[in-house]
């Protein structure tokens, strides 16, 4: 059964700069189904700021044939060893909305034990260039909503030249995440996500877009000096 993984790592500036234009992960990697190599961004930060795009911090979202393929990559390849020094979470697929090429969505869906179980959400999209200003207008309020939400333990965005954008968030419970999606959170301006989705349905920002929901099945390493982002149940 295939698994997904999400990795965060810090790498030297010039190596990170090269990675913006050419991914260091070979498409012919044994056991790899698909991967997206991206540069980390700070959710909700000003568009023109040093905190917006964090060169030197990379995010990798990948799908593997099985856990052994991922482990071999981390132990036996040069870039895999770099990723192994960072942080990653291994993920079992629950649900998909939309479509995004490259990944092979499993026929088998995992399930959470309850709505109070932790859950991981990943969105990834290929942007329409002329839709970027409109996307920023509607998207930044949602970024701030997720970034500041008391239900998240880790949340960030990432980007890949020229037009791939993604978000990643770990939620303490599935209920807190779904409440946010539907505008029911007890926070300021709770309907920001719902309003942005309504605008996307009116006129899409993307060539392709998907939201994926996962059950976390393993957490490894540290990020920003912290570990255990996945709440214990």
N, C-alpha and C positions, 0 to 999 in steps of 0.2 A: 504494500500500500504506500502511495507517495506521501511525502510530508513537505511542509513549507518551513522556511526559516527566515528570520529577519535579524540582520546583523548591524551593529554600530561599531565603528572603529575610528581611531585617529591615525592618520598616516602623514608622512612628510609632505610639505606644501607642494613641491614641484611634481612629486608622484601623483598627488591628488589632482593637480592641474592637468596632467596628461590624461588622467582617468575621465575627466569631463568629456574628452573627445574620443577616447578609445577605452572601452572597458577592459580591465586586467583579467577578467574571468573569461576563459575560452569557452566558446559555444560547444566545443567538442569534449568538454570535461566529462569523464565517465560518470554516469549516474545522474547528471544534471538534466532536468527537463527544460527549465528556463530560468533566467535571472535578469534582474534590473539593478544596475549599479548607479547610484545617485549621490548627489552632494546634499548634506543636511542643511535645512533651513530652520529658523526659529519661527514658530507659529505666531502670527499676529504682529510681527515686527514691521517697522516702516519699510516700504519697498526699496528706498535708497538708504541703506544703512549697512554698517559692517556686520551687524548681527543677522542680516537677512539670509545671505548665502555664506555658509561657514566652510570655506575652502580648508581642507585638511581633516574634515569630519565627513565620513562616508557612511551611507546606508546601502545595504544590499538586501533585496527581497528575492528569494529564490524558491524553486520547487525541485525536489529530488525524488528519484525513484524509490528511495527508502532511507532509513536512518543511517545505514552503513555507508551509503554513498556520500552523505554529508560528512560523516565522521572521517572518512578517508580523505576527502578534500581538505578538511581542516588540518589534518596531520601530515599529508604527503605533498602538498603544493605550496609554492612560495607565497602566493597571495592568501591562500587558505590559512597559513600559519600567522599571517598578519591579522586576519579576521579572528582567529582563535585567541589572540591577545586582547581583543575587545570584549563586547557583550553580544549575546544573541539569545533568541527564544525560538524554540521549535514548536511548530503549530500543526494542529489537526483541523482540516477543513470542516466548517459547519454550513455556510450558506453564501450564495453569490447573488448580487443584483447587477445587471448589466453584463458587458462582455469586454474582454481585453485579450488581444492576440498573444500567443506565446505560451501562456500557462495552460495546463490541461486539467480542467476542473474534474475532480473525482466524482464517480457515480455514487460512492458511499459517503453519506453525511454523518459526521460525528454529532454528538449531542452533549449539552451541558447537564450537570447533575440537577441544577435548579436555576431559576432566574437570579439567584443571589450568588452564582458562581462568577469568577472573573472571566473576562472575554477580551480578545484582541481584535481590533478593526483596522483594516488596510484599505485605503482608496488609491487607485492609480488610473491615470488618464493621459491621453495624447491630446494636447490643446490645439484648437483652431487659432492660428496666429492673430487674426483680426478680432477674436473674441477675448483676448487677454485683458484689455482694460475693463471690460464688463465683468469678467471673471474676478479680477482683483477687487472691484467694487463690492461684489456680492460675497466673495470668498473670505476677505480679511475679517469681517465680523464673525464668521463661523470659526475661523482659526482662533480668534480670541475666546470665543465661547468654549471650545474644546480645551485650549491651553489653560484657562482659569477654572475649569469645571472641577468641583471637589471630588467628582467620581473618577478622575483619571489619576494614574500613578506615573505615567510617562506619556508624553505626546509631542510630536514633532512633524515637520514637513520635509520634503526632499524634492530635488529637481535634477533632471538630466537633459543636457543640451541635445536638440534644440527645443523640444516641446513636451517632455514628459514631466508630470507633476504627481506627487503622491503625498498621502498623510498616513501616519501610524499612531495608534493610541491603545494604551492598556487601560481597561476599565475595571474597577473594583468588583462591579456586578453587571450582569447583562441588563438588569432592570434600569440601572442608572444610565446606561448607554441608550437604551430604547426610549427612555423618558426624554433624553436630550434630543434625539432624532425627531420626536413628535412634538417638541416644544413644551414639555410638561415639567422641566426641571425647575427647582426652586432657586433660580439665579436671575440676575438682571437680564432683561431682554431675552427670554428663553426661546423665542420663536425664530431666532436668526437662522438656524439650520433649515427649518421647515420653509422659511421664505426663500432661501437660496435654492433649495430643491425645486420649489414651484417655478422659479425663474428659469432653471435649467430645463424643466419640462416645456416651458413656453418657447424657449429658443436655446438649443444646446450650445455649451461652451466647447465641446470636445468632439474629436473624430471618433474616439472610443473611450469608454469609461466603465469602471467596475468598482463596487464596494464588496469587500470580502470579510466575512466574519469567521473567527477561529477560536478553537479551544487551545489554550497554552498547555503543552505537555512536557516542557523542560526549559529551564533558564540557566544560562552559563555566563560566567565572567562578571565584569563590572563596567559601568558607564558613568562617567563623571564622579568616580569614587564611590558609587553606590551599586548595590545588588538587591536582589529580592524585590524587583518591581512587581512581580506577580504575587498578588495577595495569597496568603495561605488559607486553605478552606478546611 
